[in-house]
Amino acid sequence: MLFHSVIFPCFFILVYVIYLAMMRRHHVQNLWLLLASYVFYGWWDWRFLGLLLLSTLTDYVVAIGIQKADSQSTRRSLLTVSVLVNLGVLGFFKYFNFFASSVTDLFGVWGFQLDWVTLHVILPIGISFYTFQSLSYTIDVYRGQLKACRRFDSFALYVSYFPQLVAGPIERATHLLPQIMQRRRLDWRQIHLGLFLILSGYCKKMIIADNLAKIANDTFAAHSTLNGLDVILGVVAFAFQIYGDFSGYSDIARGLGKLMGFDLMVNFRLPYFAISPSDFWQRWHISLSTWLRDYLYIPLEGNRCSSLRCSINIMITMLLGGLWHGASWNFVLWGLFHGMLLILYRHLPWLKQTDLQSTRIGHRLPRMLLMFMLTLIGWVIFRCQNIQQMADLAGRVSLAVSPSTLETLKLMCLLLVPMCLVQVIAQRRRDLNWILHGPLPISAVIMAIMLVALAIWGVRQTTEFIYFQF
Amino acid sequence: MTPNMPNHLPQETIPDASPGRVLVCWTVALVGLFLFNALAGLMLQHKPVNYTTALVAHKWQLLKQTQGNLDMLILGDSSGNQAVDPVIFKQQLDIDSLNLCTTGGTTLIDDRMMLEDYLQKHDPPKAVMLVHVYDVWFRQAKLEALSHIPVSVAQLSRSAGADELSLQDQAKLYTYRYLSLYHQNQSLQSIILKPHRYLQLQWDWPSSGFNAQTKHTPEAWKADLRYHTAKAQVLKNVSIHQYNLRELQLINALAKKHQMQVLLVMSPISSELYKQPIFGDFYRQITDALAEYAQQHDQVQLIFEKPLVVGGAHMQSADHVLADAAAFYTTQLAQQIRPVFEQENSQR
């Protein structure tokens, strides 16, 4: 069930009305939300509900076991069970064919023909998101940062809460579980923000992402016939497509959460205003980058070690971060590319002097543009099917224009300039919701413009969110 | 909330808003949306961007403006709009006629409504000509096309499928009519992207209602041939749609009441398409059904039971002729219908 399909508003209104009617009994509300979440997930393929339940049951039982265990070795063994089950399921469904074909190819290079079994494994939607979310809970319990949840329904809802189930944000149990366990309160300010986030999310998805998708798809599909500026525009279009698509989904998820009294974490903080790679990863898919930081990078000793070891830690973290996105070598390369950038920025003098706090345009703008260009290179790696395509695209970049360049540029300006203006003000004020804080007429007029723009420019064909495939 | 969030990053703060402010804010935004929608609707009604929308509006305007005293009303779809020239009828048969053909999307509903409207204000014509492409006969009307007909939505709703029209479709008819911002978004996008073109846009409609087309695009014609052939292969067996049959009955009843002749005319068709056996067989299912209907009703005649075929060089698409072929087609049509008017004149 897609957020921008016809069925979703009907589904949500039904769920919400009944949810509101149960406002005084939050455990009943939780049961209702759990049922709704399973319906939401089962809408694609009910068979995969089994995997969701397996992950939920394993971590529920393991966490209680960890808390009860007297010895460290038992605790460690139980944690290992949780890690193996979660990553085993993820590994099988997401990476089996990738590794199988990679090994076959490798042996093929040496002249061996492996009769490897390739299974037609279907990727269960959102598996990377809920697996990481569930796993973080067991690790937190193991670390003593959280008490094991005794109520199965509450924990199951934590794993499967439908607004963020299939494309995040990847919530932490320390943040979401207490909200599930206690009675929620709705107030006007939350509802106001929630509605605004939903509107903003739909605008990002249906106006920005889906319109730019046509330009980006054409560029990457017909790259061998394109030249010059068209290639650059296509890559820029993809950069904003993936941003609009993913941050739009996060906004809608967070907005829906707010309407129900939940606070889901902010997943994007104007990523293209980043002035360094570390700044970028504090702004882009924050729930994943902080997950990788807390559960992988820091346990590897982070930067509290030698410079070489720290660089290795960064590369391991980013490589796995890349691989999280999908079973393909381009995601591995993309992760390595960002890892390399992080290391370079730690060591090159001019780049090292980046002052994140600075508001001087002379300091920020050149660094921001440089970082944006590096990000674009990253998106080329991310989006291309193979290295040949990457090389082909890179070889075609120039400032030459074609008859369609001006039209494409005009459309992109029309779509992106208003969004960038809003974001420039947000960055200057350091306030993501400045529109809601302004004078009433300005807020209302901007929201009316967003509604009008959605009606005119919103793409109606329901295209899946890009991050669903991860 | 993000764990250990650095303070150089933009924050999300909860707006400090009273219930009154929230309500006013969203109400103003929604009122703004509806105002803009109404303005867009008025603007597009006054000067439509879409050819079909403009054509339907123009033909209804012609109907409202006519002084009556017509010998024949020419009703039908877009193929008739660009194939039947009333000036040639005047030259060859000395009759006054008006081409009110609109679009296939409205099927025969638009024809019946125009005829009713004409008869309410004027004396009946001697004949009503219904010019349709073969495939209009087995189609159901498109709600979007119907919504452009300038009659009440309730009336349209009844016409679109009597009691069978679902609530959802009825609601759709209302949204097509009143939510211009949503349903005419392509037109609005083109205005926003090219405002100068919209300002310069002038629809040039001849008073006869005949709109000659001169642009020949072989690729479009070939694509249309493939489309029709594929349709014949897929659909195989077709018959006149029940709603079209109902509309035809209503037109026929009016014709009986007012002593008019009903001329069912098959549109010209590309010779390259008709000579394909699979298509020819498919096509004849409709002409056979119409011939049978005509046989059962005295005042109904089927013209071009064997269709008038035209070479691809003179066609805009598989069933839409260019100006030179339109002249030829109308001349041939005039020969076919001459007896109707001679008979009428002798009777009067």
Interface residues (C-beta under 8 A of the other chain):
Chain A: R172 H175 W188 R189 Q190 I191 H192 L193 L195 D263 M265 V266 R269 L270 D279 Q282 R283 I286 T290 D294 L356 Q357 K410 L411 L414 A426 Q427 R429 R430 D431 L432 N433 L436 H437 L440 P441 S443 A444 V445 M447 A448 I449 L451 V452 A455 I456 W457 G458
Chain B: M1 T2 P3 N4 M5 P6 N7 H8 L9 P10 Q11 E12 T13 I14 P15 D16 A17 S18 P19 R21 V22 V24 C25 W26 V28 A29 L30 V31 G32 L33 F36 N37 L179 L181 Y182 N185 L188 Q189 I192 L193
